[in-house]
Amino acid sequence: MKSRIIPYVFMIILLAAHFSRSGHDLLAILSLPIPLLFFVKQKWVIIALEIVAYLSALVWLFGAYQYIQIRSATGDDWVRLLIIMGCVALYSAWSGFFLRSGKIKEVYGMNE
């Protein structure tokens, strides 16, 4: 089960760093305790954490769009930026999808 939770925690740390770099320190601070919900063994927790992961992927895609607009306006290369931020968005979505494992569902009572 740890192999399912650790990628999620890393995803949240990346999201907090993204918020902090963007100047949204409050969002960075508020996002860091989200993985503590893993200690609450209820169905809604996994659903909520999965939604946060998918929303995180959208945040990364929106950020990529904004940064690409800036790079295009200045004439800078934006392809590498798109690849990196797209991969981070995929990682975020993957970490949410990863929470659908049988062991997680069993521990959080979702097999009922």
C-alpha positions as CSV (number, residue, x, y, z in Angstrom):
1,M,0.0,0.0,0.0
2,K,2.9,2.3,0.6
3,S,3.8,2.0,-3.0
4,R,0.5,3.6,-3.8
5,I,0.7,6.4,-1.3
6,I,4.3,7.6,-1.8
7,P,3.7,8.7,-5.5
8,Y,0.7,10.6,-4.3
9,V,2.6,12.4,-1.6
10,F,5.3,13.3,-4.1
11,M,2.6,14.6,-6.5
12,I,1.3,16.9,-3.7
13,I,4.8,18.2,-3.0
14,L,5.3,19.0,-6.7
15,L,1.9,20.8,-6.7
16,A,2.8,22.8,-3.6
17,A,6.1,23.8,-5.2
18,H,4.3,24.8,-8.3
19,F,1.9,27.0,-6.3
20,S,4.7,28.5,-4.3
21,R,6.7,29.3,-7.5
22,S,3.6,30.9,-9.0
23,G,3.2,33.2,-5.9
24,H,0.2,31.3,-4.4
25,D,1.8,30.6,-1.1
26,L,-1.5,30.1,0.7
27,L,-2.5,27.3,-1.8
28,A,1.0,25.8,-1.3
29,I,0.5,25.7,2.4
30,L,-3.0,24.4,2.2
31,S,-2.1,21.6,-0.2
32,L,0.7,20.1,1.9
33,P,-1.4,18.5,4.6
34,I,-3.7,16.8,2.0
35,P,-1.9,13.4,2.2
36,L,-2.7,13.3,5.9
37,L,-6.2,12.3,4.9
38,F,-4.7,8.8,4.2
39,F,-5.0,8.3,8.0
40,V,-8.8,8.5,7.8
41,K,-9.9,5.1,6.7
42,Q,-13.2,6.0,5.0
43,K,-14.5,5.7,1.4
44,W,-14.8,9.4,0.8
45,V,-11.1,9.9,1.5
46,I,-9.9,8.0,-1.5
47,I,-12.6,9.6,-3.7
48,A,-11.5,13.1,-2.5
49,L,-7.8,12.3,-2.9
50,E,-8.4,11.0,-6.4
51,I,-10.3,14.2,-7.3
52,V,-7.4,16.3,-6.0
53,A,-5.0,14.4,-8.2
54,Y,-7.1,14.9,-11.3
55,L,-7.5,18.6,-10.4
56,S,-3.8,18.8,-9.9
57,A,-3.3,17.5,-13.5
58,L,-5.6,20.3,-14.7
59,V,-3.6,22.8,-12.8
60,W,-0.4,21.7,-14.5
61,L,-2.0,21.8,-17.9
62,F,-3.4,25.3,-17.3
63,G,0.0,26.4,-16.0
64,A,1.6,24.9,-19.1
65,Y,-0.8,26.8,-21.3
66,Q,0.0,30.1,-19.5
67,Y,3.7,29.6,-19.7
68,I,3.5,28.6,-23.3
69,Q,1.7,31.8,-24.1
70,I,4.4,33.8,-22.4
71,R,7.2,31.9,-24.2
72,S,5.4,32.3,-27.6
73,A,5.0,36.0,-27.1
74,T,8.7,36.4,-26.4
75,G,9.8,34.1,-29.2
76,D,11.4,31.6,-26.8
77,D,11.2,27.8,-27.3
78,W,8.2,26.2,-25.6
79,V,8.3,22.6,-26.7
80,R,10.5,21.4,-23.9
81,L,8.2,23.2,-21.4
82,L,5.2,21.5,-22.8
83,I,6.8,18.1,-22.6
84,I,7.9,18.6,-19.0
85,M,4.7,20.0,-17.7
86,G,2.7,17.5,-19.7
87,C,4.6,14.7,-18.1
88,V,4.0,16.2,-14.7
89,A,0.3,16.5,-15.5
90,L,0.2,12.8,-16.6
91,Y,2.1,11.8,-13.4
92,S,-0.5,13.7,-11.3
93,A,-3.4,11.9,-13.1
94,W,-1.6,8.6,-12.8
95,S,-1.1,9.0,-9.0
96,G,-4.8,9.5,-8.7
97,F,-5.6,6.5,-10.9
98,F,-3.1,4.5,-8.8
99,L,-5.4,4.9,-5.8
100,R,-7.9,2.5,-7.4
101,S,-5.9,-0.6,-6.5
102,G,-7.5,-3.5,-4.8
103,K,-5.5,-3.2,-1.6
104,I,-6.5,0.5,-1.2
105,K,-10.1,-0.3,-1.8
106,E,-9.9,-3.1,0.8
107,V,-8.3,-0.9,3.5
108,Y,-10.7,2.0,2.9
109,G,-13.9,-0.2,2.7
110,M,-14.7,0.4,-0.9
111,N,-15.3,-3.2,-1.9
112,E,-18.6,-3.3,-0.1
